[in-house]
Amino acid sequence: MGISDQPCRTTPSSFTTAYCSSQQNDHLPQQDAVLRTDQEFGFPYYYGNEQEAAFDGDELELGFRASKATRVDYVSSPYQPLWATAARGDVAAESSRVRKQRFRDVLESCKQKVEAMEAMESPVAFQDGEDGVVAGEGGGAGYCGGGGGGGSGADGMRLVQLLVACAEAVACRDRAQAAALLRELQAGAPVHGTAFQRVASCFVQGLADRLALAHPPALGPASMAFCIPPSCAGRDGARGEALALAYELCPYLRFAHFVANACILEAFEGESSVHVVDMGMTLGLDRGHQWRGLLDGLAARAGAKPARVRVTGVGAPIDTMRAIGRELEAYAEGLGIYLEFRAVDRSIESLHIDDLGIGADEAVAVSSILELHCVVKESRGALNSVLQTIRKLAPRAFVLVEQDAGHNGPFFLGRFMEALHYYAAVFDALDAALPRYDARRARVEQFHFGAEIRNVVGCEGAARVERHERADQWRRRMSRAGFQSMPIRMATKAREWLDENAGGGGYTVAEEKGCLVLGWKGKPVIAASCWKC
């Protein structure tokens, strides 16, 4: 197969087979090495402060047939391209075993992408439902054009096609095609439109981030960096307010706290000296909602109250943790419980067991709510180190709650499709709970979930921290790290809790292989699991 001298092109109506090479970028002018302006791109785009971050490599395309035509996107593939001058001398020295392993990785990546494309094109995956809703996996994958009316199934499918075509163009570095599609998408995906139009607007911004902040490959992989968009830079300001609103308006965090506290209370039964280690303090959420509920449970349990309760916070801003600690100590005093709060000014990745000051007579529990996915990296070493540190604590219970979604696959396009299905369900749930023009919902969508979407779609390398993985993947990882599952069997209680706290309608709870999964219309959203050593 020859190498084309022209940029690969995509059309909104179909997936195409293309073979692109980094040689194509030799035709790019030198000025392409700088960030594009609004006029150069041809669509409105806001630039934040530029911060350099690691980048996986150039995006190449490989013609491959596995029951249908598809592509290989090397921006996140484990098979990295060998750069012309820097790596030619290393090719001969590379062992046959390494080459075979890389080839197997490419085949697995191709398989995943084919499955994602087949799911999108399958008539089962996208079917017109009532009020323009497009149902997907489990009845909740698409929701295109639905939620609040005002859209049709045909409009939703057209929007999906445009989004996928634009993602292909961005992955292929076809700036002209991507800019044209972005202009059309921005006109068809208003931030105050239907549920799917609103989620599409977040993906459009993520695609614009990815297109605008990617340097051309002429200078080599070291210069290929994605800058961190403002939405990915932290959880302060507007995003912190949106997180507090998400806690109030969405059941996910409150459900996670309810399940985690139930597991911890069971593990602490009969213990007089207990110690809880909170990884991340629920994304830095203020007021310590989870531990207020735990203190209530400890005060109301049968028998005597614990003589000593310790809570240690790790991974959140130190001032935030100290403020939460003072509030919790005052709250515990009102319940007649002696509480000690300790804030550890370290990241989760750099945590050492000596930082926690675990007593010999203490029963220990660890809680991680939507936090450990941020530690997942390409090398997996950081996460393994964290898990081994937790294992040294010998916790009575290690409660892990994570998004049940595959947003860390090797293909950009595969991640894009997974995220589109997942967040369409999340936005549809918000649409069912609040009016379209509710300002609180708009802040949650744009500054909380929208920031996650922009990170999944628009960031790469070290800047991409929203690396959500499915419950099965976490189950395998925890088993390899030496943890044993403690099945959570409280689906009935969880459904009763949903009826009281989330209206019950639309949300589903299921016990799956020891995990408790909260979903929307059958589409998994978060999964809670409990582990011991």
Disulfide bonds with the S-S distance in Angstrom:
Cys8-Cys172 1.24
